[in-house]
């Protein structure tokens, strides 16, 4: 679109925003390697772990531990500050990760 309006402006805009785009894309791809929303089961309601008297206690606890591990990976990843946020923004992002976790 910009090239049709002004070739010099288009080249300047592309040069300015290309690194930002590449960084955002890399963070997105890294985040998807670490965790996905489906893996975290973000729509799942908080429930207590399985009762010991349950016949499928072992399978339920294995699932709970897998989910706990995924959430811990997410929180650890967010603490690395992949988006290069300021200190205040990073604290808010980490705090939100933990709120989602709980």
N, C-alpha and C positions, 0 to 999 in steps of 0.2 A: 504494500500500500504506500509506504513512504517513498519508495523508489519512483513511483508515478508522480508524486508531488515535487520532490526535490532530491536529486541524487546525492548531493553533498550531505544534506541533513540525514538521509537514510544511512549513509556510511558512518556518520558520527554516532547515530543512535545505536546502530548494530555494534560498533566498537565499544560503546559504553555499557550496553546491557548484556552482551555475550558472556562475559565472565560471571556476572550475577546469575544468569540463566544456567550456566554450566555447574556452578556451585550448588544451586537449588536442586538441579537434576541429580547430582551426585549424592546429596544428602537424602533425597527421596529414595534413590536406589539402595543406598546403604541401610536406610531405615527399613525398607522392605526385606532386606536380607536378615536383619536382626529380628524383626517381628512384623506381624500383620494383624489387622484388626480382628480378622476371623480367628486367628490363633489365640488371641487374648480373650475372646468371647466377651466383647465389651457390652453386649446387650443382656448378658446373663445376670440374674439377680444373685445377690450374696446369700449363700445358704451355709449352714454348718456342715462340716465334713460328715462322712458316713458314720453311722452308729456301729459299734464293734459287733453287735449281735446280727448285723446285716449279713446275708449269705454272700453277697458280692462286695464285701468290705475292701478286699485287696484291690479290685479293679477301680472302685471309686476313689480310693486313696491314691492310686497311681495317677489317675486323671487329675486329682487335686494337686499333686506334686508337680505334674507337667505344667499345669496352669500357673502355679506359683513360680516355677522356674522361668516361664515366659514373661511374667510380669517383672520379675527381678532383672531379667535381661533388658527389658524396656527401660526401667528406671536407671540402670547402670549406663545404658546408651545415652539417655538424655543428659546425664551428669557429665558426659564427655564434651558437651557443648558443640555438636556438629554444625550448628547453624551460625556459630560465632556471634552469639547474642551478647548484649551488655550484661553486666553482673545482675542487675535488677530483673531484666527480662529472663535471664537464665534461671534465677531463683523462682520466678513465677511459673516457668515452664516445668521445672522439677517438682514444684509444689502441686501443679495440676496433674502431673503423672502419678504422684502418690495419691491424690484424691481419686483419680480414676481407678487406681489399684484397690483402694478400700471400697 
